[in-house]
Amino acid sequence: MHLNQFSPFADDIRKQKYSHVLPDGNLETWRDTSLRVSRNVLGAIDASPDLMSEVARLIEQRKFLPGGRQLYAAGRPFHNINNCFLLKAEDSREGWAELMYKSAMCLMVGGGIGVDYSDVRPEGSAIGRTGGFATGPLSLMKILNEQGRGIMQGGSRRSAIWAGLRWDHADIHKFIQIKNWTKDIRALKAKDYNAVADLDGTNVSVQLNDEFFTAYKNHEDPKHPLAQSVYWAVIERMCHTGEPGISVDCGENTGETLRNACCELTSSDDSDVCCIGSINMARIGSLEEMERVTRMGTIFLLAATVYSDTPYDKVNIVRDKNRRLGLGLMGLHEWLLRRGKKYGPDAELEKYLEVYKSVSRNTADFNSDLLGISRPVKVRAIAPTGTIGILAETTTGCEPLFAAAYKRRYLKGSAWHYQYVIDPVAKALVDAGVNPDNIEDAYSIDPKRRVEFQVWLQ
């Protein structure tokens, strides 16, 4: 397949999700999209035509993929190109109302949201000023979940929502069980995916901090029994439904309990935001090319923080303070597979990652100073790259190849559709003569090796 040629499946995604309608009524080509995105975003910093052309060429070649919101919204009259918004629930009537406003504004411009509910008082707590009893954080989570059910940005993007609750919150065990739906609900969902169930549009995670790990290991700690019960309740539910997940709040980022919907970003600031984009490692052939793509991708994302509209004023204030960039990676497993390497730490890959780390930070700082804007507090974040991973036709994020073939569910308009997909990476390798039995995937790589690789990568 030619470098810029799409498979039918990837081309369907391109047309459905990202191509604008041209004045003559035709849809953009991928080259049109690449030029539109590059010119609009980099135009915000008065970049040279040569720089715009180079970035457009990297996008067209799918060596650098901007986030989905950038591909969709750049050039529109209202151009929010931020993928992710990080919010905090406050324990007051005003706080609840404000959160509902913020979440609606973010979701309606296509941004995913993550909300930390740990400050909301437990269910049954007395309410002093108005009387009565609190309904607790789970009721607020359900309100936002239903908000997301009714918001469909661009006619085809479902809302992406995350909810987190600290491990020692009084309602934590109710939270852990929130997706333990009854058999009747599961039967309805199996028959009709749009059937309503608690938090069916929300990813959920239990937040663990240093205090948790101390309590879990120390039998003398008063919270030891709670830490043990929470951990094993989470594991039990994970084995049944895959949720809740675990969000770890330790080390140098302690206090950054806020997450985006996919959890690659953290912050301690309500209404924080990030511009993300990814380098497609599978199409990077040398350290020199890695340096060039990293530099161009970083400059593009920095310009995106200047260009993007925001859904409400506080986002703009926090963005100008933190200016988070999320330059990520995709195609890591394909990069390894094409070199006959196993999914795991690798000396050659480490050299590429060192370039990624140093060049992204140096480029961000140098160009921020040049533009007279704040330096980004963070520069890199490896996102799951779901839809743009399909567009790039490579392995998503830092994950291994999922499966050589699979059934994928996707939203088109207001209806859910199904499509059987032959993974393009697996197909390309088989076409090149590789024995399919020798292609590792998520089912053949044991969990310990996956975790060890991702720890090494971080």
FENQUIGI-V643528 format. One record per backbone hydrogen bond with DSSP energy under -1.0 kcal/mol. CO is the residue of the C=O (numbers start at 1). NH is the residue of the N-H. If there is no record, write none. Layout:
co:CO nh:NH
co:CO nh:NH
This chain:
co:2 nh:5
co:7 nh:11
co:8 nh:12
co:9 nh:13
co:10 nh:14
co:11 nh:15
co:12 nh:16
co:13 nh:17
co:14 nh:18
co:14 nh:19
co:20 nh:28
co:22 nh:25
co:26 nh:22
co:29 nh:33
co:30 nh:34
co:31 nh:35
co:32 nh:36
co:33 nh:37
co:34 nh:38
co:35 nh:39
co:36 nh:40
co:37 nh:41
co:38 nh:42
co:39 nh:43
co:41 nh:44
co:42 nh:45
co:42 nh:47
co:43 nh:46
co:48 nh:52
co:49 nh:53
co:50 nh:54
co:51 nh:55
co:52 nh:56
co:53 nh:57
co:54 nh:58
co:55 nh:59
co:56 nh:60
co:57 nh:61
co:58 nh:63
co:58 nh:64
co:59 nh:62
co:63 nh:280
co:65 nh:278
co:67 nh:71
co:68 nh:72
co:69 nh:73
co:70 nh:74
co:73 nh:76
co:79 nh:309
co:83 nh:112
co:84 nh:274
co:85 nh:114
co:86 nh:271
co:87 nh:116
co:90 nh:92
co:92 nh:96
co:93 nh:97
co:94 nh:98
co:95 nh:99
co:96 nh:100
co:97 nh:101
co:98 nh:102
co:99 nh:103
co:100 nh:104
co:101 nh:105
co:102 nh:106
co:103 nh:107
co:104 nh:108
co:106 nh:111
co:107 nh:110
co:112 nh:85
co:113 nh:162
co:114 nh:87
co:115 nh:164
co:116 nh:89
co:117 nh:120
co:122 nh:125
co:125 nh:134
co:132 nh:127
co:134 nh:124
co:137 nh:141
co:138 nh:142
co:139 nh:143
co:140 nh:144
co:141 nh:145
co:142 nh:146
co:143 nh:147
co:144 nh:148
co:145 nh:149
co:146 nh:150
co:152 nh:155
co:153 nh:156
co:153 nh:157
co:157 nh:153
co:160 nh:113
co:161 nh:203
co:162 nh:115
co:163 nh:205
co:164 nh:117
co:165 nh:207
co:166 nh:169
co:169 nh:172
co:171 nh:175
co:172 nh:176
co:173 nh:177
co:175 nh:178
co:177 nh:180
co:179 nh:181
co:182 nh:186
co:183 nh:187
co:184 nh:188
co:185 nh:189
co:186 nh:190
co:187 nh:191
co:188 nh:192
co:192 nh:195
co:197 nh:200
co:199 nh:202
co:203 nh:163
co:204 nh:245
co:205 nh:165
co:206 nh:247
co:207 nh:167
co:208 nh:249
co:209 nh:213
co:210 nh:214
co:211 nh:215
co:212 nh:216
co:213 nh:217
co:214 nh:218
co:218 nh:221
co:221 nh:224
co:223 nh:227
co:224 nh:228
co:225 nh:229
co:226 nh:230
co:227 nh:231
co:228 nh:232
co:229 nh:233
co:230 nh:234
co:231 nh:235
co:232 nh:236
co:233 nh:237
co:234 nh:238
co:235 nh:239
co:237 nh:241
co:238 nh:242
co:245 nh:206
co:247 nh:208
co:251 nh:254
co:253 nh:256
co:255 nh:257
co:258 nh:267
co:267 nh:258
co:269 nh:272
co:272 nh:86
co:275 nh:326
co:276 nh:67
co:277 nh:328
co:278 nh:65
co:279 nh:281
co:279 nh:330
co:280 nh:283
co:281 nh:284
co:286 nh:290
co:287 nh:291
co:288 nh:292
co:289 nh:293
co:290 nh:294
co:291 nh:295
co:292 nh:296
co:293 nh:297
co:294 nh:298
co:295 nh:299
co:296 nh:300
co:297 nh:301
co:298 nh:302
co:299 nh:303
co:300 nh:304
co:301 nh:305
co:303 nh:307
co:304 nh:308
co:313 nh:317
co:314 nh:318
co:315 nh:319
co:316 nh:320
co:317 nh:321
co:318 nh:322
co:319 nh:323
co:322 nh:377
co:324 nh:275
co:326 nh:277
co:327 nh:381
co:328 nh:279
co:330 nh:281
co:331 nh:335
co:332 nh:336
co:333 nh:337
co:334 nh:338
co:336 nh:341
co:337 nh:340
co:346 nh:350
co:347 nh:351
co:348 nh:352
co:349 nh:353
co:350 nh:354
co:351 nh:355
co:352 nh:356
co:353 nh:357
co:354 nh:358
co:355 nh:359
co:356 nh:360
co:357 nh:361
co:358 nh:362
co:359 nh:363
co:360 nh:364
co:361 nh:365
co:362 nh:366
co:363 nh:367
co:364 nh:368
co:365 nh:369
co:366 nh:370
co:367 nh:371
co:368 nh:372
co:368 nh:373
co:378 nh:325
co:379 nh:327
co:386 nh:390
co:387 nh:391
co:388 nh:392
co:389 nh:393
co:389 nh:394
co:395 nh:331
co:396 nh:399
co:397 nh:332
co:401 nh:442
co:404 nh:423
co:406 nh:421
co:408 nh:419
co:410 nh:417
co:412 nh:415
co:415 nh:412
co:417 nh:410
co:419 nh:408
co:421 nh:406
co:423 nh:427
co:424 nh:428
co:425 nh:429
co:426 nh:430
co:427 nh:431
co:428 nh:432
co:429 nh:434
co:430 nh:433
co:435 nh:438
co:436 nh:439
co:441 nh:444
co:441 nh:445
co:446 nh:450
co:447 nh:451
co:448 nh:452
co:449 nh:453
co:450 nh:454
co:451 nh:455
co:452 nh:456
co:453 nh:457
co:454 nh:458
